[in-house]
């Protein structure tokens, strides 16, 4: 009995798709997938109804390779993100009370710079506490 020591092509394709920057969309049906074994890349493209890859596995053995699976998983992730973005509702932040003393005597007090953008700072006039609202 032979025990398979490597993971399936599908699992390897999923691992590639989950690594940031491994799959790059060039056109609607054309992708570049970085090689796992050397510094090159493989082009995966849709020809008719079939996905083809430049790798030897697909080219000569006519198997669905890990690169095609990576493109498939990457497309699924992109579609999932698009659906989530479409369903996202952004609500205005309404700060009414100080987080420390509960006073409603608060005013905007400048911006705090953050790598994701600026965040509004607030000052409580009663206790002197500065604070921001973290939405994440």
C-alpha positions, -999 to +999 in steps of 0.1 A: +000+000+000+014+034-010+009+064+013+007+098-003+032+121+014+024+153-005-008+172-002-033+172-030-031+198-058-063+214-046-049+219-011-016+233-025-036+256-047-056+269-018-024+275+002-010+295-027-042+316-030-041+324+007-006+338+005-007+375-002+007+384-037+010+349-051-019+352-075-021+384-096-050+391-119-037+404-153-070+405-172-105+392-166-095+356-176-057+358-173-037+354-141+000+352-131+008+327-103+042+328-087+061+295-088+066+277-055+099+261-066+117+289-084+116+326-090+094+324-121+057+325-126+031+307-146+003+322-167-031+307-161-057+317-187-092+307-197-093+292-232-129+286-243-145+269-212-113+255-199-085+269-177-050+262-190-016+267-173+020+269-186+032+244-160+043+209-170+016+193-149-012+209-170+006+211-203+017+175-207-003+155-181-035+175-188-043+177-150-058+205-132-027+219-115-022+237-082-019+270-102-054+266-117-068+257-082-050+288-068-068+310-094-101+294-086-097+300-049-085+335-054-115+343-076-138+329-049-121+350-022-124+381-044-161+375-050-167+369-013-150+403-005-171+420-032-203+407-017-193+417+018-183+452+006-217+456-011-235+446+021-215+469+044-234+499+059-213+527+072-229+546+100-219+580+114-202+579+147-222+599+173-202+606+204-224+619+232-207+611+265-172+609+279-159+574+284-145+582+318-169+605+336-200+602+314-203+639+309-219+653+278-195+683+278-173+669+249-158+687+219-138+676+189-101+681+197-081+675+165-071+644+146-048+615+155-028+603+125-030+566+119-016+543+091-052+537+080-061+574+080-070+601+105-091+594+136-111+621+153-100+630+189-124+643+215-119+662+248-142+661+278-144+696+292-155+684+326-126+659+334-100+669+307-098+634+293-089+630+256-102+599+238-110+584+204-136+560+192-121+527+179-146+512+154-126+480+147 
